[in-house]
Amino acid sequence: MIAASLAQIDRLFDGALLAPVRRMSGALVVAAGPWLAAVAAIAFASWATEPDIGPLAAEDLRLAVVYAFALAPLASAPVSTLATRRIAAGTLTRAQVGGLFVLAAGLSGAAAQVLALLVVMGLGLKDAGIGVALVFLSGAAAVMWTGFAVLTALRAFRFLIAAFCAGILLASVLSVLVAATSPDVASLIWCFNCGVTVCAALVGARLSLWRTAEIDLVWAMATLREEGRLAHTLAIGAGLAVLGVWIDKWVLWFGPGALRSEVGFANFPDYDSVMFLAHLSVIPSLAALMTFHDDRLRMALLRFRLVLDGGQTLGAVRQSVAHLADTVRSGLSSILLTQLAVCVAIIFLAPSLAHTIGLRLDQYLTLRIGLVGAFFHLVFLAANGILLLCNRKRQFLMLQAGFCALNLILSLGFLPIPGTAGYAFLGCSIIAAAIAGQMALQAVRQLDYLHLLAENDGLYHRRPG
């Protein structure tokens, strides 16, 4: 009976009415990734455990999770990008996919733990137990981030949602239970470790990793090395993309106006909270971008490749390129105009929002700046997605490096000036969006030339064998 009910629900979510809801839900999870899991779980855990552990310990718990989920994508993005690039091609067996996941997850987790250990030593945390828990949580989060990337490449959005919800539920329930019996921060961080680990374990189960005899790590290492040779610019760019989003926060965290928690975590709450709200405003549009790439844009690109493979005339090829360009312009314009309307509406509602959640005047002003900056950063991300569609890996790397450097320079420049928090992110987002948008439009217009000659990896990179 239970199996029949689940099958009925599965058919419902594949129907004409609920299939778009399922796709959007999956895109929301992928777009926000582990951050949604962390925010939902920590909000509940903080509310439920603060009476037992106190407000200062609750702050340490929140900051520990934030640090872990900042370091995890930074460590996992490069290697996950290389692994999922090969997986997304759809030519690998289940055992080969499992081998790549195991290797990528292992490398990502180890790198995240090294970064977390350096942060713990650099901050000089007063509680060794919290430091150890942070190191393990960073590694587990990196493995989960890698698992989410693999599931996205396999288009297993439904399973991704299930794993995501299971991790949230477990971390939340364990936090409440542990807070009543062992009210210390380290134990609560281990609760998050368990929830995140369950997410990663479910991914492993989905990939049948218990069949260890079929997993060839030697092949996986050779494949990952080959992908690194072909797409190292893409991997480096992915790492810089994560770094660029965080670098303005880190400048403030270690600036003269930063605060230290009871254990020793550096933070700048006046900026962190409002910028988080600003970034939260674009998550639906990020999900819409993913849905657009997965649906309309993918079909237009498939039509373009069919024209090429069919050996049709140059006029037909150019017509398919024009159709693809129209699809890009109409799809992105719709998403970005909707986001612009949302941004303007939130800005007008910001006074009421600030009063409701208790923001001060300086935070309210920073929130307005952050909302505009988040919108232009969304434009920047959308343009980079089009560049990657056109295989413009070097331009992608150049843009990410430029955004990261400009964000750092402007953040350091505005640091001594009171009341200017957020202007660095706004300025570099506007500049980067303008440059990336122009590059993306030009790349789409030249897609046939790029696909056949300029960005054809087969012409410029020799594969072994």
C-alpha atoms as one frame of an Amber mdcrd trajectory, in Angstrom:
protein
   0.000   0.000   0.000   2.824   2.393   0.896   4.655   1.576  -2.343   1.474
   2.183  -4.321   0.975   5.539  -2.600   4.539   6.594  -3.339   4.117   5.520
  -6.953   0.937   7.586  -7.194   2.723  10.639  -5.772   5.570  10.059  -8.218
   3.121  10.028 -11.139   1.483  13.188  -9.851   4.790  15.016  -9.788   5.456
  13.941 -13.357   2.135  15.315 -14.556   1.507  18.485 -16.491   0.434  20.385
 -13.375   3.121  19.473 -10.835   6.115  18.678 -13.051   7.058  22.400 -13.325
   6.740  22.680  -9.540   9.083  19.716  -9.109  11.611  21.169 -11.559  11.527
  24.561  -9.852  11.861  22.944  -6.418  14.876  20.988  -7.582  16.394  24.080
  -9.130  15.853  26.008  -5.893  17.741  23.339  -3.953  20.571  23.199  -6.478
  20.794  26.982  -6.792  21.050  27.584  -3.057  22.659  24.231  -2.389  23.864
  23.530   1.135  23.095  27.093   2.204  19.375  26.406   2.273  19.980  23.307
   4.361  22.251  25.184   6.747  20.006  28.229   7.131  16.805  26.229   7.660
  18.399  23.857  10.141  20.350  26.472  12.075  17.341  28.790  12.341  15.322
  26.037  13.950  18.232  24.784  16.035  19.032  28.278  17.333  15.411  28.914
  18.252  15.058  25.536  19.967  18.413  25.349  21.757  19.131  28.945  22.777
  17.184  28.582  26.064  19.511  25.686  26.979  22.883  26.942  25.724  22.450
  30.721  25.956  22.718  33.473  23.305  26.530  33.591  23.194  26.840  29.852
  22.574  24.060  30.056  19.968  26.075  32.719  18.164  29.143  30.454  18.153
  27.016  27.651  16.719  25.718  29.863  13.926  29.178  31.188  13.075  30.707
  27.697  13.039  28.164  26.531  10.471  28.671  29.702   8.407  32.434  29.195
   8.374  32.072  25.547   7.380  29.657  26.303   4.562  31.879  29.110   3.306
  34.982  26.928   3.158  33.279  23.833   1.711  32.310  25.205  -1.726  35.647
  26.990  -2.006  37.420  23.651  -1.607  35.016  21.547  -3.673  34.181  23.829
  -6.605  37.301  23.175  -8.745  37.370  19.383  -8.501  33.559  19.063  -8.588
  33.507  21.115 -11.776  35.953  18.760 -13.470  34.156  15.605 -12.322  30.650
  16.746 -13.230  31.839  18.029 -16.597  32.672  14.454 -17.552  29.602  12.960
 -15.857  27.235  15.370 -17.617  28.394  14.056 -20.996  26.273  10.958 -20.273
  28.806   8.414 -21.549  29.884   6.848 -18.247  28.671   3.696 -16.533  27.258
   3.781 -13.005  30.530   2.377 -11.631  32.562   5.055 -13.421  30.295   7.802
 -12.080  30.671   6.331  -8.603  34.442   6.267  -8.943  34.577   9.904  -9.994
  32.300  10.878  -7.124  34.387   9.018  -4.553  37.596  10.599  -5.808  36.142
  14.108  -6.160  34.436  13.907  -2.768  37.607  12.670  -1.118  39.737  15.426
  -2.610  37.130  18.088  -1.828  36.645  16.908   1.740  40.375  16.765   2.414
  40.934  20.228   0.953  38.058  21.664   3.012  39.443  20.150   6.187  42.881
  21.622   5.504  41.351  25.055   4.936  39.253  24.740   8.103  42.301  23.689
  10.117  44.203  26.739   8.882  41.262  28.966   9.848  41.032  27.409  13.321
  44.755  27.945  13.865  44.647  31.471  12.432  41.714  32.514  14.613  43.136
  30.821  17.679  39.787  29.388  18.780  39.563  28.985  22.527  37.676  25.669
  22.444  39.557  22.798  20.796  36.392  20.692  20.635  34.647  23.334  18.524
  37.708  23.540  16.288  37.710  19.779  15.673  33.967  19.746  14.997  34.374
  22.666  12.561  37.108  20.837  10.637  34.956  17.726  10.241  31.842  19.735
   9.349  33.761  21.559   6.617  34.869  18.243   5.130  31.386  16.732   5.317
  29.856  19.840   3.740  32.378  19.679   0.880  31.422  16.052   0.242  27.737
  17.018   0.284  28.401  19.918  -2.105  30.160  17.467  -4.453  27.238  15.075
  -4.178  24.769  17.808  -5.076  26.873  18.667  -8.133  26.943  15.010  -9.237
  23.190  14.629  -8.814  22.690  17.788 -10.843  24.886  16.399 -13.623  22.819
  13.188 -13.542  19.614  15.291 -13.554  18.471  13.434 -10.416  16.647  16.457
  -9.023  13.965  14.461  -7.245  16.500  12.436  -5.276  18.449  15.605  -4.554
  15.371  17.102  -2.885  14.850  13.951  -0.803  18.477  13.903   0.392  18.332
  17.610   1.136  15.196  17.283   3.270  16.531  14.242   5.116  19.668  16.121
   6.154  17.673  19.140   7.364  15.313  16.986   9.388  18.048  14.922  11.015
  20.240  17.919  11.928  17.261  19.767  13.413  15.954  16.838  15.454  19.398
  15.876  16.755  20.134  19.480  17.763  16.999  19.638  19.892  17.652  16.259
  21.510  21.327  16.918  22.210  20.718  20.431  23.578  18.488  18.952  26.281
  21.130  16.455  27.448  24.536  17.915  26.483  24.163  21.675  25.971  27.519
  22.595  24.463  28.377  24.065  21.075  30.701  21.286  19.922  27.992  18.643
  20.393  25.519  20.707  18.394  28.031  21.139  15.566  28.361  17.364  15.486
  24.582  17.209  15.011  25.058  19.214  11.829  27.866  16.848  10.913  25.442
  13.948  11.131  22.797  15.665   9.007  25.269  16.667   6.303  26.858  13.213
   6.328  23.462  11.608   5.789  23.022  13.777   2.677  26.372  12.548   1.341
  25.581   8.940   2.282  22.279   9.080   0.412  24.134  10.286  -2.668  26.497
   7.333  -2.274  23.548   4.966  -2.008  22.029   6.506  -5.141  25.279   5.765
  -6.986  25.495   2.199  -5.633  28.821   2.815  -3.949  28.500  -0.382  -1.920
  29.664  -2.194  -5.054  33.240  -1.287  -4.248  34.672  -3.989  -6.477  33.361
  -2.187  -9.565  34.885   1.194  -8.649  38.193   1.905 -10.380  39.905   4.811
  -8.653  42.914   4.546 -10.950  40.662   5.199 -13.945  38.915   7.968 -12.034
  42.228   9.660 -11.253  43.346   9.429 -14.885  40.002  10.820 -16.062  40.080
  13.677 -13.582  43.640  14.495 -14.594  42.645  14.544 -18.258  39.672  16.808
 -17.524  41.999  19.063 -15.586  44.272  19.326 -18.605  41.354  20.205 -20.873
  39.377  22.443 -18.512  41.769  23.725 -15.850  40.668  27.283 -16.633  37.082
  26.284 -15.867  38.077  24.671 -12.557  40.118  27.669 -11.433  37.322  29.991
 -12.484  34.809  28.016 -10.403  36.999  28.399  -7.333  37.435  32.113  -7.965
  33.670  32.494  -8.402  33.131  31.245  -4.851  36.004  33.341  -3.530  34.668
  36.468  -5.217  31.315  36.207  -3.434  32.934  35.885  -0.007  35.915  38.184
  -0.222  34.127  41.411   0.728  32.739  39.687   3.837  36.164  38.386   4.824
  37.726  41.845   4.473  35.184  43.191   6.947  35.519  40.160   9.244  39.189
  40.865   9.721  38.966  44.653   9.522  39.166  47.125  12.413  35.401  47.154
  13.026  34.981  43.369  13.218  33.713  41.548  16.313  34.835  38.319  17.938
  32.469  35.740  19.345  33.002  34.141  22.739  35.024  31.297  21.221  36.902
  33.550  18.807  35.036  33.555  15.453  35.535  36.831  13.559  32.367  38.354
  12.155  30.716  41.609  11.093  27.020  41.083  11.905  25.820  44.503  10.742
  26.925  43.648   7.190  26.535  39.866   7.181  22.839  39.752   8.059  21.633
  42.320   5.536  23.804  40.989   2.717  22.451  37.530   3.390  18.933  38.918
   2.962  20.000  40.644  -0.247  21.445  37.440  -1.712  18.371  35.528  -0.572
  16.227  37.744  -2.797  17.778  36.342  -5.997  17.481  32.626  -5.182  14.166
  32.223  -7.074  15.744  33.877 -10.120  18.769  31.586  -9.855  16.364  28.652
  -9.863  14.573  30.149 -12.873  17.929  30.458 -14.662  18.672  26.799 -14.014
  15.233  25.804 -15.297  15.729  27.961 -18.375  19.130  26.363 -19.080  17.662
  22.913 -18.548  14.596  23.409 -20.736  14.322  26.093 -23.423  18.021  26.768
 -23.847  18.935  23.103 -23.988  16.330  22.478 -26.690  17.546  25.457 -28.744
  21.132  24.240 -28.463  20.078  20.728 -29.470  18.360  22.166 -32.544  21.573
  24.030 -33.439  23.652  20.850 -33.146  21.166  18.877 -35.218  21.532  21.444
 -37.990  25.315  21.096 -37.844  25.235  17.301 -37.754  22.770  17.257 -40.639
  25.277  18.959 -42.928  22.910  21.752 -43.846  23.797  25.009 -45.551  25.533
  27.964 -43.936  22.275  29.891 -44.133  20.486  27.203 -42.107  23.298  27.192
 -39.547  23.143  30.970 -39.184  19.367  30.793 -38.859  19.683  28.285 -36.000
  22.243  30.575 -34.321  19.819  33.489 -34.641  17.050  31.358 -33.109  19.356
  30.427 -30.232  20.280  34.094 -29.711  16.579  35.034 -29.628  15.947  32.286
 -27.064  18.776  33.599 -24.890  17.621  37.197 -25.114  13.952  36.468 -24.444
  14.607  33.993 -21.629  17.160  36.084 -19.781  15.197  39.301 -20.303  12.112
  37.735 -18.741  14.028  36.419 -15.729  16.066  39.575 -15.162  13.123  41.928
 -15.582  11.162  39.876 -13.068  14.086  40.011 -10.650  14.396  43.758 -11.208
  10.728  44.178 -10.307  11.251  42.061  -7.182  14.317  44.120  -6.270  12.450
  47.416  -6.669   9.500  46.102  -4.665  11.732  44.968  -1.804  13.533  48.318
  -1.816  10.196  50.127  -1.461   9.180  47.695   1.273  12.569  47.921   2.994
  11.427  50.447   5.651   8.661  48.096   6.788  10.978  45.114   6.579  13.648
  46.916   8.583  11.105  47.818  11.274   9.795  44.233  11.400  13.173  42.538
  11.845  14.729  45.342  13.855  17.337  46.747  11.466  19.100  49.975  12.336
  19.333  52.865   9.876  22.840  51.926   8.668  21.737  48.307   8.110  18.651
  49.503   6.255  20.807  51.594   3.916  23.207  48.687   3.401  20.261  46.408
   2.609  19.129  48.692  -0.212  22.657  48.771  -1.639  22.952  45.019  -1.267
  19.691  44.379  -3.118  20.900  46.370  -6.122  24.303  44.684  -5.947  22.687
  41.234  -5.792  20.642  42.049  -8.897  23.713  43.031 -10.914  25.563  39.999
  -9.593  22.705  37.873 -10.931  23.193  39.520 -14.328  26.891  38.685 -14.059
  26.117  35.033 -13.251  23.623  34.761 -16.110  26.159  36.150 -18.586  28.792
  33.704 -17.338  26.363  30.847 -17.866  25.990  31.862 -21.508  29.764  32.093
 -21.909  30.141  28.567 -20.561  27.427  27.408 -22.950  29.627  28.766 -25.745
  32.675  27.038 -24.176  34.391  30.375 -23.502  36.385  28.981 -20.576  39.209
  31.499 -20.748  36.823  34.441 -20.727  35.003  32.854 -17.797  38.271  32.605
 -15.875  39.212  36.175 -16.751  35.851  37.493 -15.557  35.955  35.575 -12.277
  39.515  36.678 -11.580  38.598  40.275 -12.402  35.506  40.206 -10.180  37.469
  38.714  -7.299  40.330  41.215  -7.613  38.011  44.196  -8.025  35.894  43.147
  -5.045  39.033  42.860  -2.926  40.448  46.211  -4.056  37.175  48.095  -3.572
  36.528  46.418  -0.204  39.945  47.471   1.054  39.419  50.944  -0.386  36.042
  51.486   1.308  37.101  49.820   4.570  38.346  53.011   6.313  35.265  55.028
   5.260  32.336  54.720   7.708  28.914  53.871   6.297  30.157  52.494   2.982
  29.715  48.762   3.630  28.193  47.232   0.514  29.503  49.776  -1.977  32.414
  47.509  -2.938  30.110  44.629  -3.853  27.743  46.986  -5.669  30.509  48.636
  -7.679  32.258  45.473  -8.816  28.908  43.796  -9.601  27.854  46.652 -11.902
  31.206  46.742 -13.699  31.445  42.959 -14.022  27.831  42.632 -15.219  28.383
  45.206 -17.965  31.544  43.522 -19.227  30.221  39.963 -18.951  26.926  40.865
 -20.630  28.701  42.306 -23.639  30.944  39.237 -23.888  27.974  36.885 -23.652
  25.984  38.616 -26.392  28.993  38.575 -28.681  29.647  34.897 -27.966  26.072
  33.872 -28.814  26.203  35.715 -32.140  29.418  33.820 -33.020  28.326  30.424
 -31.704  28.844  28.544 -34.988  32.405  29.882 -35.330  33.164  29.163 -31.674
  31.647  25.686 -31.797  33.481  24.613 -34.942  36.798  26.460 -34.647  37.739
  28.885 -31.875  36.495  26.859 -28.877  36.552  23.363 -30.380  38.541  21.327
 -27.834  38.971  18.547 -30.340  41.095  20.770 -32.574  43.444  22.110 -29.913
  43.651  19.339 -27.291  44.814  15.854 -28.065  43.104  13.117 -26.096  45.099
   9.998 -25.225  44.494   6.915 -27.296
